[in-house]
Amino acid sequence: MSENKTRYHFVKHYVENPVKFANVHLLQVGRRYCEMTEIIPSHPHLNWFELTVVTGGCGTITTNGEDTVVQTGDVYLSFPCDIHEIKADKGVKLEYDFFSFYCTHKALSKDLKNITQNYRGGDKRIFQDEKISRLIEYAISEFTLEGQQHSQSALCDVFHLILVYTIRNFSNAPRHASNVSESEILCMQLMNYIDTHIYSIKKLEELAPKFNYNYGYLSSLFKQTTGKTLSEYYQKRKMETGKALVLENKKKVGEIAEMLGYNLYSFSKAFKRAYGISPKSIQKARV
């Protein structure tokens, strides 16, 4: 972990109590100027999307273990339940704006869900759009100048436009020919569904009606195609998410266990089996 300190960090943080702007619910919006080689530690998202707009320098965004290089002008879309890390490149001072949200607008929510299903890889989540950069910059300025007339109304329009432009960027992206098989596509969709619903899935049999296939067929296909069982993939992702939440040290271990569908004993046992140390021991070491 780099010991360099962030040069500048402005954030409006509403993760515990999201603020509603019409159909867009704001969790956080802000700006960060990182020092060279600075690392924003791995942190888990809950059920929200996040846009990261690189306004200066370059660096690497790591999502669920996959590195993606970003540079000035890039916009990167993070999905619900992602585990996320940002690192400035050596010799470069990375600067970026960010906007975290979820949406209750039926059509927009459907389009965002389609993006999560079709753009799983980190390199597929990058686009460039100066309109979005300017709109997020405008939103940040509204929060720095509190008490302005009609600010709520203006931000409702701004956030709605950001979502529309984001969806358009993915909808208008060129489709490249691919030799990926139907089985591989279905397995990617299964992994994506698990990734983006890690807090809400109660049992893997829920996948069957979602994908209109018998669960036994899905399980067999996944094993044949990936070499792992659906259960192995699901448990791995739950442990990765649990570890990120434990290391973030913002919630009690019992709360994390409940979020992931465990009781405290079973979570601690599974965690120690995966990482060789108990979650409480890690939290104590981080204090």
BALUMBA-94340 format. One record per residue (C-alpha): x, y, z; residue number from 1; residue in one letter; chain. Coordinates in steps of 0.25 Angstrom, whole numbers, plus 5000, padded with zeros to 4 digits. Layout:
<r east="X" north="Y" up="Z" pos="NUM" code="a" unit="A"/>
...
***
This chain:
<r east="5000" north="5000" up="5000" pos="1" code="m" unit="A"/>
<r east="5005" north="5014" up="4996" pos="2" code="s" unit="A"/>
<r east="5007" north="5023" up="5007" pos="3" code="e" unit="A"/>
<r east="5005" north="5035" up="4998" pos="4" code="n" unit="A"/>
<r east="4993" north="5044" up="5003" pos="5" code="k" unit="A"/>
<r east="4982" north="5048" up="4994" pos="6" code="t" unit="A"/>
<r east="4985" north="5063" up="4989" pos="7" code="r" unit="A"/>
<r east="4970" north="5066" up="4989" pos="8" code="y" unit="A"/>
<r east="4957" north="5059" up="4992" pos="9" code="h" unit="A"/>
<r east="4943" north="5064" up="4992" pos="10" code="f" unit="A"/>
<r east="4932" north="5055" up="4994" pos="11" code="v" unit="A"/>
<r east="4917" north="5055" up="4997" pos="12" code="k" unit="A"/>
<r east="4914" north="5042" up="5003" pos="13" code="h" unit="A"/>
<r east="4900" north="5036" up="5005" pos="14" code="y" unit="A"/>
<r east="4903" north="5021" up="5005" pos="15" code="v" unit="A"/>
<r east="4895" north="5019" up="5017" pos="16" code="e" unit="A"/>
<r east="4883" north="5028" up="5013" pos="17" code="n" unit="A"/>
<r east="4883" north="5030" up="4998" pos="18" code="p" unit="A"/>
<r east="4877" north="5043" up="4994" pos="19" code="v" unit="A"/>
<r east="4866" north="5042" up="4983" pos="20" code="k" unit="A"/>
<r east="4866" north="5051" up="4971" pos="21" code="f" unit="A"/>
<r east="4854" north="5047" up="4964" pos="22" code="a" unit="A"/>
<r east="4857" north="5033" up="4959" pos="23" code="n" unit="A"/>
<r east="4872" north="5033" up="4962" pos="24" code="v" unit="A"/>
<r east="4877" north="5030" up="4976" pos="25" code="h" unit="A"/>
<r east="4890" north="5037" up="4979" pos="26" code="l" unit="A"/>
<r east="4900" north="5029" up="4988" pos="27" code="l" unit="A"/>
<r east="4912" north="5038" up="4986" pos="28" code="q" unit="A"/>
<r east="4918" north="5048" up="4977" pos="29" code="v" unit="A"/>
<r east="4932" north="5054" up="4977" pos="30" code="g" unit="A"/>
<r east="4946" north="5057" up="4972" pos="31" code="r" unit="A"/>
<r east="4959" north="5051" up="4976" pos="32" code="r" unit="A"/>
<r east="4973" north="5055" up="4972" pos="33" code="y" unit="A"/>
<r east="4983" north="5044" up="4975" pos="34" code="c" unit="A"/>
<r east="4998" north="5045" up="4977" pos="35" code="e" unit="A"/>
<r east="5007" north="5036" up="4969" pos="36" code="m" unit="A"/>
<r east="5006" north="5021" up="4971" pos="37" code="t" unit="A"/>
<r east="4995" north="5024" up="4981" pos="38" code="e" unit="A"/>
<r east="4985" north="5012" up="4983" pos="39" code="i" unit="A"/>
<r east="4970" north="5014" up="4987" pos="40" code="i" unit="A"/>
<r east="4969" north="5000" up="4994" pos="41" code="p" unit="A"/>
<r east="4959" north="4989" up="4989" pos="42" code="s" unit="A"/>
<r east="4945" north="4993" up="4994" pos="43" code="h" unit="A"/>
<r east="4932" north="4986" up="4991" pos="44" code="p" unit="A"/>
<r east="4920" north="4992" up="4985" pos="45" code="h" unit="A"/>
<r east="4906" north="4988" up="4989" pos="46" code="l" unit="A"/>
<r east="4894" north="4989" up="4979" pos="47" code="n" unit="A"/>
<r east="4899" north="5001" up="4972" pos="48" code="w" unit="A"/>
<r east="4906" north="5006" up="4959" pos="49" code="f" unit="A"/>
<r east="4918" north="5015" up="4959" pos="50" code="e" unit="A"/>
<r east="4924" north="5024" up="4948" pos="51" code="l" unit="A"/>
<r east="4938" north="5027" up="4949" pos="52" code="t" unit="A"/>
<r east="4943" north="5039" up="4940" pos="53" code="v" unit="A"/>
<r east="4958" north="5040" up="4938" pos="54" code="v" unit="A"/>
<r east="4960" north="5055" up="4937" pos="55" code="t" unit="A"/>
<r east="4976" north="5055" up="4938" pos="56" code="g" unit="A"/>
<r east="4987" north="5045" up="4938" pos="57" code="g" unit="A"/>
<r east="4985" north="5030" up="4936" pos="58" code="c" unit="A"/>
<r east="4985" north="5018" up="4945" pos="59" code="g" unit="A"/>
<r east="4978" north="5004" up="4947" pos="60" code="t" unit="A"/>
<r east="4964" north="5000" up="4951" pos="61" code="i" unit="A"/>
<r east="4964" north="4986" up="4957" pos="62" code="t" unit="A"/>
<r east="4950" north="4980" up="4957" pos="63" code="t" unit="A"/>
<r east="4947" north="4966" up="4963" pos="64" code="n" unit="A"/>
<r east="4962" north="4963" up="4961" pos="65" code="g" unit="A"/>
<r east="4963" north="4968" up="4946" pos="66" code="e" unit="A"/>
<r east="4972" north="4980" up="4943" pos="67" code="d" unit="A"/>
<r east="4968" north="4991" up="4933" pos="68" code="t" unit="A"/>
<r east="4977" north="5002" up="4929" pos="69" code="v" unit="A"/>
<r east="4970" north="5016" up="4929" pos="70" code="v" unit="A"/>
<r east="4975" north="5029" up="4924" pos="71" code="q" unit="A"/>
<r east="4970" north="5044" up="4923" pos="72" code="t" unit="A"/>
<r east="4956" north="5044" up="4916" pos="73" code="g" unit="A"/>
<r east="4952" north="5030" up="4920" pos="74" code="d" unit="A"/>
<r east="4939" north="5027" up="4927" pos="75" code="v" unit="A"/>
<r east="4938" north="5014" up="4934" pos="76" code="y" unit="A"/>
<r east="4925" north="5008" up="4938" pos="77" code="l" unit="A"/>
<r east="4925" north="4999" up="4951" pos="78" code="s" unit="A"/>
<r east="4914" north="4989" up="4953" pos="79" code="f" unit="A"/>
<r east="4906" north="4985" up="4966" pos="80" code="p" unit="A"/>
<r east="4913" north="4976" up="4975" pos="81" code="c" unit="A"/>
<r east="4927" north="4979" up="4969" pos="82" code="d" unit="A"/>
<r east="4940" north="4979" up="4977" pos="83" code="i" unit="A"/>
<r east="4947" north="4991" up="4973" pos="84" code="h" unit="A"/>
<r east="4961" north="4997" up="4974" pos="85" code="e" unit="A"/>
<r east="4968" north="5009" up="4967" pos="86" code="i" unit="A"/>
<r east="4983" north="5011" up="4966" pos="87" code="k" unit="A"/>
<r east="4991" north="5023" up="4960" pos="88" code="a" unit="A"/>
<r east="5002" north="5019" up="4950" pos="89" code="d" unit="A"/>
<r east="5016" north="5021" up="4954" pos="90" code="k" unit="A"/>
<r east="5021" north="5035" up="4952" pos="91" code="g" unit="A"/>
<r east="5007" north="5040" up="4949" pos="92" code="v" unit="A"/>
<r east="4997" north="5047" up="4958" pos="93" code="k" unit="A"/>
<r east="4983" north="5041" up="4955" pos="94" code="l" unit="A"/>
<r east="4971" north="5050" up="4956" pos="95" code="e" unit="A"/>
<r east="4956" north="5046" up="4955" pos="96" code="y" unit="A"/>
<r east="4942" north="5049" up="4958" pos="97" code="d" unit="A"/>
<r east="4932" north="5039" up="4962" pos="98" code="f" unit="A"/>
<r east="4917" north="5037" up="4963" pos="99" code="f" unit="A"/>
<r east="4910" north="5025" up="4970" pos="100" code="s" unit="A"/>
<r east="4895" north="5022" up="4968" pos="101" code="f" unit="A"/>
<r east="4884" north="5013" up="4966" pos="102" code="y" unit="A"/>
<r east="4872" north="5015" up="4958" pos="103" code="c" unit="A"/>
<r east="4857" north="5012" up="4960" pos="104" code="t" unit="A"/>
<r east="4852" north="5017" up="4946" pos="105" code="h" unit="A"/>
<r east="4847" north="5004" up="4939" pos="106" code="k" unit="A"/>
<r east="4852" north="5006" up="4925" pos="107" code="a" unit="A"/>
<r east="4866" north="5012" up="4930" pos="108" code="l" unit="A"/>
<r east="4867" north="5000" up="4940" pos="109" code="s" unit="A"/>
<r east="4865" north="4990" up="4929" pos="110" code="k" unit="A"/>
<r east="4875" north="4996" up="4920" pos="111" code="d" unit="A"/>
<r east="4885" north="4997" up="4931" pos="112" code="l" unit="A"/>
<r east="4883" north="4982" up="4935" pos="113" code="k" unit="A"/>
<r east="4885" north="4979" up="4920" pos="114" code="n" unit="A"/>
<r east="4899" north="4985" up="4921" pos="115" code="i" unit="A"/>
<r east="4903" north="4977" up="4932" pos="116" code="t" unit="A"/>
<r east="4899" north="4964" up="4924" pos="117" code="q" unit="A"/>
<r east="4906" north="4968" up="4912" pos="118" code="n" unit="A"/>
<r east="4919" north="4976" up="4916" pos="119" code="y" unit="A"/>
<r east="4925" north="4967" up="4927" pos="120" code="r" unit="A"/>
<r east="4940" north="4969" up="4924" pos="121" code="g" unit="A"/>
<r east="4947" north="4982" up="4930" pos="122" code="g" unit="A"/>
<r east="4952" north="4986" up="4916" pos="123" code="d" unit="A"/>
<r east="4937" north="4986" up="4911" pos="124" code="k" unit="A"/>
<r east="4933" north="4996" up="4921" pos="125" code="r" unit="A"/>
<r east="4941" north="5008" up="4917" pos="126" code="i" unit="A"/>
<r east="4936" north="5019" up="4907" pos="127" code="f" unit="A"/>
<r east="4938" north="5033" up="4905" pos="128" code="q" unit="A"/>
<r east="4928" north="5044" up="4906" pos="129" code="d" unit="A"/>
<r east="4931" north="5059" up="4909" pos="130" code="e" unit="A"/>
<r east="4916" north="5061" up="4912" pos="131" code="k" unit="A"/>
<r east="4916" north="5052" up="4924" pos="132" code="i" unit="A"/>
<r east="4929" north="5058" up="4929" pos="133" code="s" unit="A"/>
<r east="4923" north="5072" up="4928" pos="134" code="r" unit="A"/>
<r east="4910" north="5067" up="4935" pos="135" code="l" unit="A"/>
<r east="4917" north="5060" up="4947" pos="136" code="i" unit="A"/>
<r east="4926" north="5073" up="4948" pos="137" code="e" unit="A"/>
<r east="4913" north="5081" up="4948" pos="138" code="y" unit="A"/>
<r east="4907" north="5072" up="4959" pos="139" code="a" unit="A"/>
<r east="4920" north="5074" up="4968" pos="140" code="i" unit="A"/>
<r east="4919" north="5089" up="4966" pos="141" code="s" unit="A"/>
<r east="4905" north="5089" up="4971" pos="142" code="e" unit="A"/>
<r east="4909" north="5082" up="4984" pos="143" code="f" unit="A"/>
<r east="4920" north="5091" up="4986" pos="144" code="t" unit="A"/>
<r east="4911" north="5103" up="4985" pos="145" code="l" unit="A"/>
<r east="4900" north="5099" up="4995" pos="146" code="e" unit="A"/>
<r east="4887" north="5106" up="4996" pos="147" code="g" unit="A"/>
<r east="4886" north="5110" up="4981" pos="148" code="q" unit="A"/>
<r east="4872" north="5112" up="4976" pos="149" code="q" unit="A"/>
<r east="4865" north="5100" up="4969" pos="150" code="h" unit="A"/>
<r east="4877" north="5091" up="4972" pos="151" code="s" unit="A"/>
<r east="4869" north="5079" up="4974" pos="152" code="q" unit="A"/>
<r east="4861" north="5081" up="4961" pos="153" code="s" unit="A"/>
<r east="4874" north="5083" up="4953" pos="154" code="a" unit="A"/>
<r east="4881" north="5071" up="4959" pos="155" code="l" unit="A"/>
<r east="4869" north="5062" up="4956" pos="156" code="c" unit="A"/>
<r east="4871" north="5066" up="4941" pos="157" code="d" unit="A"/>
<r east="4886" north="5065" up="4942" pos="158" code="v" unit="A"/>
<r east="4886" north="5051" up="4948" pos="159" code="f" unit="A"/>
<r east="4875" north="5046" up="4938" pos="160" code="h" unit="A"/>
<r east="4883" north="5051" up="4926" pos="161" code="l" unit="A"/>
<r east="4896" north="5044" up="4931" pos="162" code="i" unit="A"/>
<r east="4889" north="5031" up="4931" pos="163" code="l" unit="A"/>
<r east="4883" north="5033" up="4918" pos="164" code="v" unit="A"/>
<r east="4896" north="5037" up="4912" pos="165" code="y" unit="A"/>
<r east="4903" north="5025" up="4919" pos="166" code="t" unit="A"/>
<r east="4893" north="5015" up="4913" pos="167" code="i" unit="A"/>
<r east="4894" north="5021" up="4899" pos="168" code="r" unit="A"/>
<r east="4909" north="5019" up="4899" pos="169" code="n" unit="A"/>
<r east="4907" north="5004" up="4901" pos="170" code="f" unit="A"/>
<r east="4895" north="5003" up="4892" pos="171" code="s" unit="A"/>
<r east="4903" north="5010" up="4881" pos="172" code="n" unit="A"/>
<r east="4916" north="5002" up="4883" pos="173" code="a" unit="A"/>
<r east="4921" north="4994" up="4871" pos="174" code="p" unit="A"/>
<r east="4918" north="4979" up="4872" pos="175" code="r" unit="A"/>
<r east="4930" north="4971" up="4868" pos="176" code="h" unit="A"/>
<r east="4928" north="4957" up="4862" pos="177" code="a" unit="A"/>
<r east="4932" north="4946" up="4872" pos="178" code="s" unit="A"/>
<r east="4934" north="4931" up="4872" pos="179" code="n" unit="A"/>
<r east="4929" north="4930" up="4886" pos="180" code="v" unit="A"/>
<r east="4919" north="4918" up="4887" pos="181" code="s" unit="A"/>
<r east="4905" north="4919" up="4892" pos="182" code="e" unit="A"/>
<r east="4909" north="4910" up="4904" pos="183" code="s" unit="A"/>
<r east="4921" north="4920" up="4907" pos="184" code="e" unit="A"/>
<r east="4911" north="4932" up="4906" pos="185" code="i" unit="A"/>
<r east="4901" north="4925" up="4915" pos="186" code="l" unit="A"/>
<r east="4912" north="4923" up="4926" pos="187" code="c" unit="A"/>
<r east="4916" north="4937" up="4925" pos="188" code="m" unit="A"/>
<r east="4902" north="4941" up="4927" pos="189" code="q" unit="A"/>
<r east="4901" north="4932" up="4939" pos="190" code="l" unit="A"/>
<r east="4914" north="4937" up="4945" pos="191" code="m" unit="A"/>
<r east="4909" north="4952" up="4943" pos="192" code="n" unit="A"/>
<r east="4896" north="4949" up="4950" pos="193" code="y" unit="A"/>
<r east="4903" north="4943" up="4962" pos="194" code="i" unit="A"/>
<r east="4913" north="4955" up="4962" pos="195" code="d" unit="A"/>
<r east="4902" north="4965" up="4962" pos="196" code="t" unit="A"/>
<r east="4893" north="4958" up="4972" pos="197" code="h" unit="A"/>
<r east="4903" north="4953" up="4982" pos="198" code="i" unit="A"/>
<r east="4895" north="4959" up="4993" pos="199" code="y" unit="A"/>
<r east="4881" north="4955" up="4989" pos="200" code="s" unit="A"/>
<r east="4883" north="4941" up="4984" pos="201" code="i" unit="A"/>
<r east="4877" north="4931" up="4995" pos="202" code="k" unit="A"/>
<r east="4880" north="4918" up="4987" pos="203" code="k" unit="A"/>
<r east="4886" north="4915" up="4973" pos="204" code="l" unit="A"/>
<r east="4873" north="4908" up="4969" pos="205" code="e" unit="A"/>
<r east="4868" north="4922" up="4967" pos="206" code="e" unit="A"/>
<r east="4876" north="4923" up="4954" pos="207" code="l" unit="A"/>
<r east="4866" north="4913" up="4947" pos="208" code="a" unit="A"/>
<r east="4854" north="4922" up="4945" pos="209" code="p" unit="A"/>
<r east="4863" north="4934" up="4942" pos="210" code="k" unit="A"/>
<r east="4869" north="4927" up="4930" pos="211" code="f" unit="A"/>
<r east="4858" north="4918" up="4927" pos="212" code="n" unit="A"/>
<r east="4866" north="4905" up="4928" pos="213" code="y" unit="A"/>
<r east="4865" north="4893" up="4938" pos="214" code="n" unit="A"/>
<r east="4875" north="4895" up="4949" pos="215" code="y" unit="A"/>
<r east="4882" north="4882" up="4947" pos="216" code="g" unit="A"/>
<r east="4884" north="4886" up="4932" pos="217" code="y" unit="A"/>
<r east="4891" north="4899" up="4936" pos="218" code="l" unit="A"/>
<r east="4899" north="4892" up="4947" pos="219" code="s" unit="A"/>
<r east="4904" north="4882" up="4937" pos="220" code="s" unit="A"/>
<r east="4907" north="4892" up="4926" pos="221" code="l" unit="A"/>
<r east="4914" north="4901" up="4935" pos="222" code="f" unit="A"/>
<r east="4923" north="4890" up="4940" pos="223" code="k" unit="A"/>
<r east="4926" north="4885" up="4926" pos="224" code="q" unit="A"/>
<r east="4929" north="4899" up="4920" pos="225" code="t" unit="A"/>
<r east="4937" north="4905" up="4932" pos="226" code="t" unit="A"/>
<r east="4943" north="4893" up="4939" pos="227" code="g" unit="A"/>
<r east="4936" north="4898" up="4952" pos="228" code="k" unit="A"/>
<r east="4923" north="4896" up="4958" pos="229" code="t" unit="A"/>
<r east="4913" north="4907" up="4960" pos="230" code="l" unit="A"/>
<r east="4914" north="4905" up="4975" pos="231" code="s" unit="A"/>
<r east="4929" north="4906" up="4975" pos="232" code="e" unit="A"/>
<r east="4928" north="4919" up="4967" pos="233" code="y" unit="A"/>
<r east="4917" north="4925" up="4976" pos="234" code="y" unit="A"/>
<r east="4924" north="4921" up="4989" pos="235" code="q" unit="A"/>
<r east="4937" north="4927" up="4983" pos="236" code="k" unit="A"/>
<r east="4930" north="4940" up="4980" pos="237" code="r" unit="A"/>
<r east="4923" north="4941" up="4993" pos="238" code="k" unit="A"/>
<r east="4937" north="4939" up="5000" pos="239" code="m" unit="A"/>
<r east="4943" north="4950" up="4992" pos="240" code="e" unit="A"/>
<r east="4932" north="4959" up="4995" pos="241" code="t" unit="A"/>
<r east="4933" north="4956" up="5010" pos="242" code="g" unit="A"/>
<r east="4948" north="4958" up="5010" pos="243" code="k" unit="A"/>
<r east="4946" north="4972" up="5004" pos="244" code="a" unit="A"/>
<r east="4935" north="4976" up="5014" pos="245" code="l" unit="A"/>
<r east="4944" north="4970" up="5025" pos="246" code="v" unit="A"/>
<r east="4956" north="4978" up="5021" pos="247" code="l" unit="A"/>
<r east="4948" north="4991" up="5019" pos="248" code="e" unit="A"/>
<r east="4945" north="4990" up="5034" pos="249" code="n" unit="A"/>
<r east="4932" north="4998" up="5033" pos="250" code="k" unit="A"/>
<r east="4923" north="4987" up="5037" pos="251" code="k" unit="A"/>
<r east="4923" north="4976" up="5048" pos="252" code="k" unit="A"/>
<r east="4926" north="4962" up="5044" pos="253" code="v" unit="A"/>
<r east="4912" north="4957" up="5048" pos="254" code="g" unit="A"/>
<r east="4906" north="4968" up="5039" pos="255" code="e" unit="A"/>
<r east="4915" north="4964" up="5028" pos="256" code="i" unit="A"/>
<r east="4911" north="4949" up="5030" pos="257" code="a" unit="A"/>
<r east="4896" north="4953" up="5030" pos="258" code="e" unit="A"/>
<r east="4898" north="4961" up="5017" pos="259" code="m" unit="A"/>
<r east="4904" north="4949" up="5010" pos="260" code="l" unit="A"/>
<r east="4893" north="4939" up="5015" pos="261" code="g" unit="A"/>
<r east="4902" north="4932" up="5026" pos="262" code="y" unit="A"/>
<r east="4901" north="4932" up="5041" pos="263" code="n" unit="A"/>
<r east="4913" north="4937" up="5049" pos="264" code="l" unit="A"/>
<r east="4918" north="4923" up="5051" pos="265" code="y" unit="A"/>
<r east="4917" north="4917" up="5037" pos="266" code="s" unit="A"/>
<r east="4923" north="4930" up="5031" pos="267" code="f" unit="A"/>
<r east="4935" north="4930" up="5040" pos="268" code="s" unit="A"/>
<r east="4937" north="4915" up="5037" pos="269" code="k" unit="A"/>
<r east="4936" north="4917" up="5022" pos="270" code="a" unit="A"/>
<r east="4945" north="4929" up="5023" pos="271" code="f" unit="A"/>
<r east="4956" north="4922" up="5031" pos="272" code="k" unit="A"/>
<r east="4955" north="4910" up="5021" pos="273" code="r" unit="A"/>
<r east="4957" north="4920" up="5009" pos="274" code="a" unit="A"/>
<r east="4968" north="4929" up="5015" pos="275" code="y" unit="A"/>
<r east="4974" north="4922" up="5027" pos="276" code="g" unit="A"/>
<r east="4970" north="4933" up="5037" pos="277" code="i" unit="A"/>
<r east="4957" north="4937" up="5044" pos="278" code="s" unit="A"/>
<r east="4950" north="4950" up="5039" pos="279" code="p" unit="A"/>
<r east="4951" north="4956" up="5053" pos="280" code="k" unit="A"/>
<r east="4966" north="4953" up="5054" pos="281" code="s" unit="A"/>
<r east="4967" north="4961" up="5041" pos="282" code="i" unit="A"/>
<r east="4959" north="4973" up="5046" pos="283" code="q" unit="A"/>
<r east="4967" north="4973" up="5059" pos="284" code="k" unit="A"/>
<r east="4980" north="4974" up="5051" pos="285" code="a" unit="A"/>
<r east="4974" north="4985" up="5043" pos="286" code="r" unit="A"/>
<r east="4971" north="4994" up="5054" pos="287" code="v" unit="A"/>
***
